[in-house]
Amino acid sequence: MCSEVAALAGDSAAVAKALRRIKRRETLRISYGDIVRGQSVDIVTRQISYLADALVEAAVLAARKKVADRRGLPTTPAGRPARFAVLALGKLGGSS
């Protein structure tokens, strides 16, 4: 997933389209395992979590590459590579 998205990292629209296509394909695969193969809830929810993690990782890599291409690698005031953080908002952001 990451390599597929990395190849498109210069084009935000193409990255978003690829992430949507991958999400749909993998969601269909997980649904098949749930409905047809009768996989347990534990397996299905774990696969959904792995998919979410992989999608976020691919999106962060693409975003980091885009920033690096435009402005160079982000660094801290001490010159070390900067870290990225992902904040979940809306229905995925937890409850208050």
MOPAC internal coordinates of N, CA, C and O (Angstrom, degrees):
PM7 1SCF
backbone

  N    0.0000 0     0.00 0     0.00 0    0    0    0
  C    1.4357 1     0.00 0     0.00 0    1    0    0
  C    1.5269 1   110.00 1     0.00 0    2    1    0
  O    1.2310 1   120.67 1   133.65 1    3    2    1
  N    1.3266 1   116.33 1   -46.35 1    3    2    1
  C    1.4679 1   120.40 1  -178.12 1    5    3    2
  C    1.5223 1   111.27 1   -63.70 1    6    5    3
  O    1.2310 1   119.98 1   139.18 1    7    6    5
  N    1.3212 1   117.65 1   -40.82 1    7    6    5
  C    1.4686 1   119.89 1  -178.99 1    9    7    6
  C    1.5292 1   110.85 1   -69.33 1   10    9    7
  O    1.2310 1   120.49 1   143.82 1   11   10    9
  N    1.3188 1   116.66 1   -36.18 1   11   10    9
  C    1.4604 1   119.90 1   178.04 1   13   11   10
  C    1.5231 1   110.60 1   -64.33 1   14   13   11
  O    1.2310 1   120.24 1   136.97 1   15   14   13
  N    1.3171 1   117.15 1   -43.03 1   15   14   13
  C    1.4612 1   121.88 1   179.89 1   17   15   14
  C    1.5281 1   110.60 1   -72.30 1   18   17   15
  O    1.2310 1   120.13 1   143.10 1   19   18   17
  N    1.3367 1   117.35 1   -36.90 1   19   18   17
  C    1.4657 1   120.73 1  -179.48 1   21   19   18
  C    1.5245 1   111.43 1   -61.42 1   22   21   19
  O    1.2310 1   120.33 1   146.06 1   23   22   21
  N    1.3087 1   116.98 1   -33.94 1   23   22   21
  C    1.4592 1   120.79 1   178.98 1   25   23   22
  C    1.5251 1   111.79 1   -66.10 1   26   25   23
  O    1.2310 1   120.34 1   158.62 1   27   26   25
  N    1.3224 1   116.96 1   -21.38 1   27   26   25
  C    1.4652 1   121.90 1  -177.69 1   29   27   26
  C    1.5209 1   112.89 1  -106.90 1   30   29   27
  O    1.2310 1   120.01 1  -175.10 1   31   30   29
  N    1.3111 1   117.59 1     4.90 1   31   30   29
  C    1.4695 1   121.76 1  -167.27 1   33   31   30
  C    1.5211 1   114.57 1   -56.49 1   34   33   31
  O    1.2310 1   119.01 1   157.95 1   35   34   33
  N    1.3151 1   119.49 1   -22.05 1   35   34   33
  C    1.4609 1   120.25 1   179.26 1   37   35   34
  C    1.5120 1   113.42 1   -74.22 1   38   37   35
  O    1.2310 1   119.89 1   162.27 1   39   38   37
  N    1.3077 1   117.81 1   -17.73 1   39   38   37
  C    1.4646 1   122.55 1  -174.93 1   41   39   38
  C    1.5262 1   109.36 1  -118.88 1   42   41   39
  O    1.2310 1   120.94 1   -76.80 1   43   42   41
  N    1.3359 1   115.80 1   103.20 1   43   42   41
  C    1.4732 1   120.73 1  -176.25 1   45   43   42
  C    1.5169 1   112.90 1   -59.05 1   46   45   43
  O    1.2310 1   120.52 1   140.40 1   47   46   45
  N    1.3253 1   116.62 1   -39.60 1   47   46   45
  C    1.4641 1   119.88 1  -179.78 1   49   47   46
  C    1.5256 1   110.77 1   -65.07 1   50   49   47
  O    1.2310 1   120.26 1   139.95 1   51   50   49
  N    1.3267 1   117.11 1   -40.05 1   51   50   49
  C    1.4668 1   120.55 1   178.95 1   53   51   50
  C    1.5262 1   110.97 1   -67.83 1   54   53   51
  O    1.2310 1   120.30 1   142.69 1   55   54   53
  N    1.3299 1   117.03 1   -37.31 1   55   54   53
  C    1.4664 1   120.53 1   177.54 1   57   55   54
  C    1.5225 1   109.82 1   -63.64 1   58   57   55
  O    1.2310 1   120.37 1   132.47 1   59   58   57
  N    1.3304 1   116.90 1   -47.53 1   59   58   57
  C    1.4639 1   120.62 1  -179.97 1   61   59   58
  C    1.5262 1   110.95 1   -60.90 1   62   61   59
  O    1.2310 1   120.67 1   138.79 1   63   62   61
  N    1.3330 1   116.32 1   -41.21 1   63   62   61
  C    1.4660 1   120.61 1   179.21 1   65   63   62
  C    1.5270 1   110.83 1   -64.41 1   66   65   63
  O    1.2310 1   120.44 1   137.72 1   67   66   65
  N    1.3265 1   116.76 1   -42.28 1   67   66   65
  C    1.4689 1   120.83 1   179.61 1   69   67   66
  C    1.5275 1   110.90 1   -65.09 1   70   69   67
  O    1.2310 1   120.41 1   138.20 1   71   70   69
  N    1.3356 1   116.82 1   -41.80 1   71   70   69
  C    1.4669 1   119.83 1   179.05 1   73   71   70
  C    1.5286 1   111.04 1   -63.77 1   74   73   71
  O    1.2310 1   120.32 1   139.16 1   75   74   73
  N    1.3294 1   116.98 1   -40.84 1   75   74   73
  C    1.4768 1   120.03 1   176.76 1   77   75   74
  C    1.5192 1   111.30 1   -63.34 1   78   77   75
  O    1.2310 1   120.35 1   136.73 1   79   78   77
  N    1.3492 1   116.94 1   -43.27 1   79   78   77
  C    1.4714 1   120.96 1  -179.70 1   81   79   78
  C    1.5332 1   110.53 1   -63.16 1   82   81   79
  O    1.2310 1   120.49 1   135.83 1   83   82   81
  N    1.3185 1   116.66 1   -44.17 1   83   82   81
  C    1.4658 1   121.23 1   179.40 1   85   83   82
  C    1.5183 1   110.26 1   -63.70 1   86   85   83
  O    1.2310 1   120.57 1   136.26 1   87   86   85
  N    1.3332 1   116.52 1   -43.74 1   87   86   85
  C    1.4707 1   120.51 1   179.94 1   89   87   86
  C    1.5226 1   110.84 1   -60.62 1   90   89   87
  O    1.2310 1   120.48 1   134.98 1   91   90   89
  N    1.3202 1   116.70 1   -45.02 1   91   90   89
  C    1.4747 1   120.02 1   179.57 1   93   91   90
  C    1.5281 1   111.45 1   -63.42 1   94   93   91
  O    1.2310 1   120.73 1   135.45 1   95   94   93
  N    1.3379 1   116.21 1   -44.55 1   95   94   93
  C    1.4637 1   120.47 1  -179.16 1   97   95   94
  C    1.5313 1   110.97 1   -61.80 1   98   97   95
  O    1.2310 1   120.79 1   132.54 1   99   98   97
  N    1.3239 1   116.10 1   -47.46 1   99   98   97
  C    1.4623 1   119.86 1  -177.63 1  101   99   98
  C    1.5183 1   112.04 1   -71.21 1  102  101   99
  O    1.2310 1   120.24 1   145.99 1  103  102  101
  N    1.3248 1   117.15 1   -34.01 1  103  102  101
  C    1.4644 1   120.12 1   176.13 1  105  103  102
  C    1.5313 1   109.98 1   -64.62 1  106  105  103
  O    1.2310 1   120.68 1   140.61 1  107  106  105
  N    1.3115 1   116.31 1   -39.39 1  107  106  105
  C    1.4686 1   120.20 1   176.50 1  109  107  106
  C    1.5255 1   110.68 1   -63.37 1  110  109  107
  O    1.2310 1   120.30 1   138.02 1  111  110  109
  N    1.3380 1   117.04 1   -41.98 1  111  110  109
  C    1.4647 1   120.96 1   177.98 1  113  111  110
  C    1.5295 1   111.10 1   -62.34 1  114  113  111
  O    1.2310 1   120.55 1   136.43 1  115  114  113
  N    1.3204 1   116.55 1   -43.57 1  115  114  113
  C    1.4707 1   120.91 1   179.33 1  117  115  114
  C    1.5242 1   110.18 1   -65.93 1  118  117  115
  O    1.2310 1   120.41 1   138.70 1  119  118  117
  N    1.3247 1   116.82 1   -41.30 1  119  118  117
  C    1.4714 1   120.91 1   178.86 1  121  119  118
  C    1.5231 1   111.16 1   -63.06 1  122  121  119
  O    1.2310 1   120.32 1   139.62 1  123  122  121
  N    1.3171 1   116.99 1   -40.38 1  123  122  121
  C    1.4657 1   121.20 1   177.19 1  125  123  122
  C    1.5282 1   109.97 1   -59.24 1  126  125  123
  O    1.2310 1   120.99 1   133.75 1  127  126  125
  N    1.3205 1   115.72 1   -46.25 1  127  126  125
  C    1.4631 1   119.36 1   178.85 1  129  127  126
  C    1.5156 1   112.08 1   -61.58 1  130  129  127
  O    1.2310 1   120.75 1   143.46 1  131  130  129
  N    1.3208 1   116.16 1   -36.54 1  131  130  129
  C    1.4574 1   120.87 1  -179.84 1  133  131  130
  C    1.5236 1   111.56 1   -71.22 1  134  133  131
  O    1.2310 1   120.52 1   128.33 1  135  134  133
  N    1.3173 1   116.61 1   -51.67 1  135  134  133
  C    1.4685 1   121.04 1  -171.51 1  137  135  134
  C    1.5322 1   112.20 1   -82.42 1  138  137  135
  O    1.2310 1   120.08 1   130.38 1  139  138  137
  N    1.3193 1   117.45 1   -49.62 1  139  138  137
  C    1.4594 1   121.10 1  -173.82 1  141  139  138
  C    1.5213 1   111.64 1   -84.21 1  142  141  139
  O    1.2310 1   120.58 1   133.65 1  143  142  141
  N    1.3238 1   116.49 1   -46.35 1  143  142  141
  C    1.4648 1   120.32 1  -176.14 1  145  143  142
  C    1.5275 1   112.95 1   -85.08 1  146  145  143
  O    1.2310 1   120.54 1   167.44 1  147  146  145
  N    1.3298 1   116.57 1   -12.56 1  147  146  145
  C    1.4592 1   120.34 1   177.96 1  149  147  146
  C    1.5146 1   114.00 1    67.31 1  150  149  147
  O    1.2310 1   120.22 1  -144.03 1  151  150  149
  N    1.3276 1   117.18 1    35.97 1  151  150  149
  C    1.4612 1   120.09 1   179.41 1  153  151  150
  C    1.5268 1   110.29 1   -65.38 1  154  153  151
  O    1.2310 1   120.92 1   -26.01 1  155  154  153
  N    1.2965 1   115.86 1   153.99 1  155  154  153
  C    1.4689 1   120.57 1  -178.12 1  157  155  154
  C    1.5225 1   110.79 1   -70.28 1  158  157  155
  O    1.2310 1   121.31 1   -21.21 1  159  158  157
  N    1.3143 1   115.11 1   158.79 1  159  158  157
  C    1.4593 1   121.64 1   178.62 1  161  159  158
  C    1.5232 1   110.17 1   -59.11 1  162  161  159
  O    1.2310 1   120.71 1   141.91 1  163  162  161
  N    1.3312 1   116.25 1   -38.09 1  163  162  161
  C    1.4610 1   120.57 1   179.81 1  165  163  162
  C    1.5241 1   111.18 1   -60.17 1  166  165  163
  O    1.2310 1   120.06 1   134.91 1  167  166  165
  N    1.3157 1   117.49 1   -45.09 1  167  166  165
  C    1.4640 1   121.52 1  -179.66 1  169  167  166
  C    1.5203 1   110.54 1   -66.63 1  170  169  167
  O    1.2310 1   120.31 1   135.91 1  171  170  169
  N    1.3160 1   117.01 1   -44.09 1  171  170  169
  C    1.4625 1   121.13 1  -178.47 1  173  171  170
  C    1.5269 1   111.20 1   -63.73 1  174  173  171
  O    1.2310 1   120.04 1   133.35 1  175  174  173
  N    1.3157 1   117.52 1   -46.65 1  175  174  173
  C    1.4647 1   119.54 1  -179.50 1  177  175  174
  C    1.5296 1   111.12 1   -67.28 1  178  177  175
  O    1.2310 1   120.02 1   144.94 1  179  178  177
  N    1.3213 1   117.57 1   -35.06 1  179  178  177
  C    1.4642 1   120.05 1   176.92 1  181  179  178
  C    1.5277 1   110.57 1   -64.55 1  182  181  179
  O    1.2310 1   120.39 1   138.31 1  183  182  181
  N    1.3328 1   116.86 1   -41.69 1  183  182  181
  C    1.4599 1   120.31 1   178.38 1  185  183  182
  C    1.5281 1   111.45 1   -64.65 1  186  185  183
  O    1.2310 1   120.21 1   141.24 1  187  186  185
  N    1.3132 1   117.20 1   -38.76 1  187  186  185
  C    1.4655 1   120.59 1   177.20 1  189  187  186
  C    1.5262 1   110.21 1   -63.30 1  190  189  187
  O    1.2310 1   120.30 1   137.91 1  191  190  189
  N    1.3163 1   117.03 1   -42.09 1  191  190  189
  C    1.4664 1   120.85 1   178.30 1  193  191  190
  C    1.5244 1   111.34 1   -64.62 1  194  193  191
  O    1.2310 1   120.21 1   137.86 1  195  194  193
  N    1.3390 1   117.19 1   -42.14 1  195  194  193
  C    1.4661 1   120.57 1   177.63 1  197  195  194
  C    1.5282 1   110.84 1   -62.09 1  198  197  195
  O    1.2310 1   120.78 1   138.91 1  199  198  197
  N    1.3258 1   116.11 1   -41.09 1  199  198  197
  C    1.4578 1   120.54 1   178.26 1  201  199  198
  C    1.5217 1   110.60 1   -61.95 1  202  201  199
  O    1.2310 1   120.27 1   133.96 1  203  202  201
  N    1.3213 1   117.09 1   -46.04 1  203  202  201
  C    1.4666 1   120.73 1   179.38 1  205  203  202
  C    1.5224 1   110.44 1   -60.68 1  206  205  203
  O    1.2310 1   120.15 1   135.31 1  207  206  205
  N    1.3166 1   117.31 1   -44.69 1  207  206  205
  C    1.4693 1   120.99 1   178.54 1  209  207  206
  C    1.5302 1   111.07 1   -59.83 1  210  209  207
  O    1.2310 1   120.54 1   135.44 1  211  210  209
  N    1.3147 1   116.57 1   -44.56 1  211  210  209
  C    1.4629 1   120.55 1  -177.95 1  213  211  210
  C    1.5272 1   111.36 1   -66.82 1  214  213  211
  O    1.2310 1   120.17 1   140.27 1  215  214  213
  N    1.3318 1   117.28 1   -39.73 1  215  214  213
  C    1.4644 1   120.81 1   178.20 1  217  215  214
  C    1.5211 1   111.21 1   -64.11 1  218  217  215
  O    1.2310 1   120.51 1   137.33 1  219  218  217
  N    1.3250 1   116.62 1   -42.67 1  219  218  217
  C    1.4701 1   120.17 1   178.54 1  221  219  218
  C    1.5219 1   109.77 1   -65.22 1  222  221  219
  O    1.2310 1   120.05 1   137.06 1  223  222  221
  N    1.3206 1   117.51 1   -42.94 1  223  222  221
  C    1.4580 1   120.45 1   179.32 1  225  223  222
  C    1.5295 1   111.21 1   -60.01 1  226  225  223
  O    1.2310 1   120.19 1   134.91 1  227  226  225
  N    1.3226 1   117.24 1   -45.09 1  227  226  225
  C    1.4611 1   121.02 1   179.84 1  229  227  226
  C    1.5284 1   110.96 1   -64.21 1  230  229  227
  O    1.2310 1   120.30 1   138.96 1  231  230  229
  N    1.3298 1   117.03 1   -41.04 1  231  230  229
  C    1.4632 1   120.58 1   179.34 1  233  231  230
  C    1.5298 1   111.10 1   -65.52 1  234  233  231
  O    1.2310 1   120.18 1   139.10 1  235  234  233
  N    1.3321 1   117.26 1   -40.90 1  235  234  233
  C    1.4664 1   120.70 1   179.01 1  237  235  234
  C    1.5307 1   110.38 1   -65.74 1  238  237  235
  O    1.2310 1   119.98 1   137.85 1  239  238  237
  N    1.3256 1   117.65 1   -42.15 1  239  238  237
  C    1.4623 1   119.88 1   178.16 1  241  239  238
  C    1.5236 1   111.20 1   -61.19 1  242  241  239
  O    1.2310 1   120.42 1   138.17 1  243  242  241
  N    1.3294 1   116.81 1   -41.83 1  243  242  241
  C    1.4641 1   120.58 1   178.57 1  245  243  242
  C    1.5256 1   110.75 1   -65.77 1  246  245  243
  O    1.2310 1   120.27 1   138.07 1  247  246  245
  N    1.3296 1   117.09 1   -41.93 1  247  246  245
  C    1.4638 1   120.48 1   179.06 1  249  247  246
  C    1.5251 1   111.10 1   -65.04 1  250  249  247
  O    1.2310 1   120.46 1   137.74 1  251  250  249
  N    1.3119 1   116.73 1   -42.26 1  251  250  249
  C    1.4686 1   121.00 1   179.44 1  253  251  250
  C    1.5291 1   110.67 1   -63.57 1  254  253  251
  O    1.2310 1   120.45 1   138.76 1  255  254  253
  N    1.3366 1   116.75 1   -41.24 1  255  254  253
  C    1.4657 1   120.64 1   178.59 1  257  255  254
  C    1.5194 1   110.29 1   -64.90 1  258  257  255
  O    1.2310 1   120.38 1   139.58 1  259  258  257
  N    1.3165 1   116.88 1   -40.42 1  259  258  257
  C    1.4604 1   120.40 1   179.96 1  261  259  258
  C    1.5290 1   110.68 1   -63.42 1  262  261  259
  O    1.2310 1   120.22 1   135.89 1  263  262  261
  N    1.3185 1   117.18 1   -44.11 1  263  262  261
  C    1.4629 1   121.34 1   177.68 1  265  263  262
  C    1.5262 1   110.19 1   -62.80 1  266  265  263
  O    1.2310 1   120.52 1   135.16 1  267  266  265
  N    1.3297 1   116.61 1   -44.84 1  267  266  265
  C    1.4670 1   120.51 1  -178.67 1  269  267  266
  C    1.5270 1   111.39 1   -63.79 1  270  269  267
  O    1.2310 1   120.32 1   141.30 1  271  270  269
  N    1.3326 1   117.00 1   -38.70 1  271  270  269
  C    1.4622 1   120.25 1   179.15 1  273  271  270
  C    1.5298 1   111.34 1   -66.52 1  274  273  271
  O    1.2310 1   120.31 1   143.78 1  275  274  273
  N    1.3121 1   117.01 1   -36.22 1  275  274  273
  C    1.4708 1   121.24 1  -177.24 1  277  275  274
  C    1.5237 1   113.03 1   -81.99 1  278  277  275
  O    1.2310 1   120.45 1   137.29 1  279  278  277
  N    1.3307 1   116.75 1   -42.71 1  279  278  277
  C    1.4595 1   120.11 1  -170.24 1  281  279  278
  C    1.5182 1   114.54 1  -126.82 1  282  281  279
  O    1.2310 1   119.96 1  -176.18 1  283  282  281
  N    1.3157 1   117.68 1     3.82 1  283  282  281
  C    1.4541 1   120.70 1  -175.19 1  285  283  282
  C    1.5154 1   110.07 1    88.16 1  286  285  283
  O    1.2310 1   121.00 1    -8.88 1  287  286  285
  N    1.3140 1   115.70 1   171.12 1  287  286  285
  C    1.4658 1   119.43 1  -178.87 1  289  287  286
  C    1.5251 1   110.03 1   -66.80 1  290  289  287
  O    1.2310 1   119.89 1   -50.68 1  291  290  289
  N    1.3296 1   117.82 1   129.32 1  291  290  289
  C    1.4658 1   119.58 1   178.27 1  293  291  290
  C    1.5252 1   110.50 1   -69.84 1  294  293  291
  O    1.2310 1   120.87 1   -43.14 1  295  294  293
  N    1.3221 1   115.93 1   136.86 1  295  294  293
  C    1.4546 1   120.74 1  -179.73 1  297  295  294
  C    1.5239 1   110.24 1  -131.60 1  298  297  295
  O    1.2310 1   121.47 1   -18.63 1  299  298  297
  N    1.3115 1   114.79 1   161.37 1  299  298  297
  C    1.4609 1   121.06 1   174.89 1  301  299  298
  C    1.5270 1   108.49 1   -80.41 1  302  301  299
  O    1.2310 1   119.73 1   -11.31 1  303  302  301
  N    1.3296 1   118.12 1   168.69 1  303  302  301
  C    1.4658 1   119.27 1   176.22 1  305  303  302
  C    1.5338 1   112.97 1   -56.81 1  306  305  303
  O    1.2310 1   120.17 1   154.33 1  307  306  305
  N    1.3221 1   117.28 1   -25.67 1  307  306  305
  C    1.4618 1   121.34 1   178.75 1  309  307  306
  C    1.5343 1   111.93 1   -82.27 1  310  309  307
  O    1.2310 1   120.11 1   176.95 1  311  310  309
  N    1.3349 1   117.39 1    -3.05 1  311  310  309
  C    1.4522 1   121.04 1   178.31 1  313  311  310
  C    1.5142 1   115.41 1    90.74 1  314  313  311
  O    1.2310 1   120.02 1  -179.56 1  315  314  313
  N    1.3175 1   117.58 1     0.44 1  315  314  313
  C    1.4701 1   121.08 1   177.92 1  317  315  314
  C    1.5351 1   109.43 1   -81.24 1  318  317  315
  O    1.2310 1   120.19 1   -23.72 1  319  318  317
  N    1.3211 1   117.24 1   156.28 1  319  318  317
  C    1.4717 1   119.47 1   177.49 1  321  319  318
  C    1.5344 1   110.72 1   -58.87 1  322  321  319
  O    1.2310 1   120.89 1   -45.26 1  323  322  321
  N    1.3256 1   115.90 1   134.74 1  323  322  321
  C    1.4627 1   121.06 1   179.22 1  325  323  322
  C    1.5246 1   109.97 1   -73.84 1  326  325  323
  O    1.2310 1   121.11 1   -26.95 1  327  326  325
  N    1.3195 1   115.48 1   153.05 1  327  326  325
  C    1.4633 1   120.98 1   176.83 1  329  327  326
  C    1.5182 1   108.99 1   -97.74 1  330  329  327
  O    1.2310 1   121.53 1   -26.10 1  331  330  329
  N    1.3084 1   114.68 1   153.90 1  331  330  329
  C    1.4573 1   121.49 1   175.82 1  333  331  330
  C    1.5214 1   108.10 1  -105.90 1  334  333  331
  O    1.2310 1   121.09 1   -30.04 1  335  334  333
  N    1.3119 1   115.52 1   149.96 1  335  334  333
  C    1.4613 1   120.70 1   173.57 1  337  335  334
  C    1.5248 1   107.93 1  -127.74 1  338  337  335
  O    1.2310 1   121.02 1   -34.60 1  339  338  337
  N    1.3174 1   115.66 1   145.40 1  339  338  337
  C    1.4595 1   121.55 1   177.27 1  341  339  338
  C    1.5118 1   107.31 1  -113.93 1  342  341  339
  O    1.2310 1   120.80 1   -56.00 1  343  342  341
  N    1.3294 1   116.07 1   124.00 1  343  342  341
  C    1.4558 1   122.10 1   177.83 1  345  343  342
  C    1.5115 1   109.00 1  -108.27 1  346  345  343
  O    1.2310 1   120.28 1   -52.21 1  347  346  345
  N    1.3093 1   117.08 1   127.79 1  347  346  345
  C    1.4654 1   121.25 1   178.28 1  349  347  346
  C    1.5142 1   108.33 1   -93.29 1  350  349  347
  O    1.2310 1   121.12 1   -52.65 1  351  350  349
  N    1.3204 1   115.46 1   127.35 1  351  350  349
  C    1.4497 1   121.23 1  -179.74 1  353  351  350
  C    1.5243 1   109.56 1  -120.58 1  354  353  351
  O    1.2310 1   120.57 1   -14.56 1  355  354  353
  N    1.2950 1   116.51 1   165.44 1  355  354  353
  C    1.4571 1   120.43 1   178.34 1  357  355  354
  C    1.5106 1   112.13 1    71.64 1  358  357  355
  O    1.2310 1   120.50 1    34.94 1  359  358  357
  N    1.3210 1   116.65 1  -145.06 1  359  358  357
  C    1.4611 1   120.56 1  -174.62 1  361  359  358
  C    1.5240 1   113.09 1   -65.85 1  362  361  359
  O    1.2310 1   119.82 1   161.63 1  363  362  361
  N    1.3346 1   117.95 1   -18.37 1  363  362  361
  C    1.4611 1   120.39 1   178.83 1  365  363  362
  C    1.5070 1   112.72 1   -95.51 1  366  365  363
  O    1.2310 1   119.68 1   179.68 1  367  366  365
  N    1.3075 1   118.22 1    -0.32 1  367  366  365
  C    1.4476 1   121.69 1  -173.44 1  369  367  366
  C    1.5167 1   114.83 1   -90.80 1  370  369  367
  O    1.2310 1   119.48 1  -169.61 1  371  370  369
  N    1.2856 1   118.60 1    10.39 1  371  370  369
  C    1.4605 1   120.73 1  -179.83 1  373  371  370
  C    1.5175 1   111.46 1    89.11 1  374  373  371
  O    1.2310 1   121.11 1     1.34 1  375  374  373
  N    1.2850 1   115.48 1  -178.66 1  375  374  373
  C    1.4713 1   119.15 1  -178.48 1  377  375  374
  C    1.5092 1   109.73 1  -109.79 1  378  377  375
  O    1.2310 1   121.32 1   -23.85 1  379  378  377
  N    1.3111 1   115.07 1   156.15 1  379  378  377
  C    1.4647 1   119.09 1   179.69 1  381  379  378
  C    1.5023 1   110.19 1  -113.85 1  382  381  379
  O    1.2310 1   120.10 1   180.00 1  383  382  381

